[in-house]
Amino acid sequence: MDLTREAHEHPAMRGRAELWHSALVLLALGVLLYPLSRFSFLAFHVVAELASIAVAAALFMVAWHARRYHVEPHLLFLATAYVASAAIDLVHTLAYKGMDIIPGYDANLPTQLWLAARYLQAVSLVIFPLVIDRPMRLWRLAGGYGLTTLALLVLAFMGLLPDAFIEGQGLTAFKVNSEYAVSALLAR
């Protein structure tokens, strides 16, 4: 029985074949990533972060190029929010303890950056329903998220954000409470 040929002949079978294909890809990724997490958490962390950054970048590119076709323009709002938080996530990944790419900072900086990206995502998702019926000015949207991203990065690197991790003590109350705050925002 040739599943590929049969899947092309029947749309229901094609959907099932695609589902199985996706499941097998995810299973293969899990089989590959689990040993990596046991061998080197740092390598696993980098791969996981880069995967989420790539997804956000792809979402943004699709939404940006689809705007010409008058597809739901507010998808661009979410895509811009996600690519902005992905930019912060990239710096978080580079600043992660053990990477030795951004010297002079301890584990507090990447933890602060991770929180900044999560707050940006959560607040954007809360704001999204409020902008659905409003006209979108694309360059203002991109500029606003660009400036917000830059401001969050500058605040983190200047040490102006509250401490999220203290060496020798661990996570701060601010970090723990922020996790609850982000979760509450996402639950809305």
N, C-alpha and C positions, 0 to 999 in steps of 0.2 A: 504494500500500500504506500503510495507516494503522497505523503502529507503536504508537501509543497504544492504539487499540482492540484490536489483536492482543495486546498485552502484557497487557491486562486479561483476555483470554480464556484465555491459556495461562500458568500460573505460571512455567514455565522462561523464557518470553519476557519476562515481567515482570521477572525477576531480571536478565536480560541488558540490558533497557532501563534499569533502575536503575543498572547498572554503567556503561553508556555515559553516562548522565546525570551520574553522579559524575565520570567521567573528563573530560567536557567542562567541568564546573564547575572542576575542578582545573587544567585547561589554561587556561581563561579567567583564573583567579587568577594563574597563572604569567605569562601574557602581560601582565597588568596590573602585577604586582609587580616583574618584572624591570626595566622602565624606571624604576620608582620607586626601586629600589635604585641605579641609575646616577645618577639625578637627586639623590637625597638619602638617604644611608645612615641618617641619623637618623630620617627619616620611615618608611623601610622597617622599621627596628628597632622603632619604636613600633607599627606595624601588626602585625608578626609577634608581638611580645610580647602585645599586646592580644588577638590571635586565640587564643593559647595560654591566656591568662587566661580568656577567654570559654568555651573548651572545658572548662577545669577547673571553672568556676562552674556550667556546665550539667550536668556529670557529678555534681557535688555536689547540685544541686537534684533531679535525677532520683533519685539514691540516697536522699536525705533523704525525699522524698515516697513512694518505693516501700517504705520500711520498714514502713509500715502494712499492706502486703499480704503480709507475711512472705516477701518475696523475699529471697534470700541476704543476711543482715544484714551480712556482712563486706565487702560491696561498699562499705558506708558507711565502713569503715575507710580503704580506698584513696581514696574520694572526699574524705574529710576531709583526708587527707594531701595530696592534689593541690590542694584549695582553699587549704590553709595555705601551700603553696609558691607558689601563684598570688598570694596576698597579698604575699608577699615579692617575687615577680616584678614586681608592680605598683609597689612602692616602688623596686625596681631600675630600672624604666622611667622613673619620675619623677626619679630621682637621676642618670640617665645624663648623661654630659658633653655639654653643648650644649643640654640641655632647659631649664636655668636655672629650674627649679621649686624645687629644694632647694638654696639657696645655701650657700656655705661649705665645700663638699666637692669633692675632686678625683675623678679616675676610679677611685681605689681603692675608694670606697664602693660604687658599683654593681657592681664586680667581686666584692667581698666578699659583697654581697647575692645575686648570681647563684650563687656557690658555696654559700651557706647554703641556698638553695632546692634546689639539686641534691643536696646532702647530705641534706636532709630527705626528698626524694623517694626517693633510693637506700636510705637506712636504713629508710624505711617499707616499701619493697618487700621488703627482706630480712626484716623483722619479720613481714610479712603471713602467711606460712605458719604462723608460731608462734601466731597469734591465731585461726586458722580454727575450731578446736574449743573455743574459750573463749567464755563468755557476753559479750555486748557491753553495756556500760553507756553509752548514747549521750551523756549529758551529761558523763560523765567523758572520753569520747573527744574530744568537741568542746572541752571545757575544757583537756584536756591539749595538744591541738594548738594551741589558742588561746594558751596560756601559752608553749609552745615557740616559736611564731611571734613573739610579743611579745619574748621573751628574745633571740632571734636579731637582731631589729631593734634592740633597745636595745644589745646588744653591738656591733653594727656601727656605730651612730651615736655610741657613746661611744669608738670606736676601740680596742675591746678584742679584736677579731678580728685574726689575723695579716694583715699587708699582702699584698694579692694583686696590686697594680699600683703601681709607683712611677713618677711623672712623670719623663720623661727617660731612664728605664732600661727600662720595659716590665713585662711579667709577671714575678712573683717565682717562686722555686722552690716556694713554698707553693702558688701557683695551679696551676702545671704538675703538681706531684705530686698535688694534689687532683683534677685531671682524671683522672689514672690511678687514684686511689683510688675515685672515683665510678664509673668504668668497671668496675673490679674488683668493686665491690659489685653493679652491675647485671648483671654476667656470671654471678653465682652462681646 
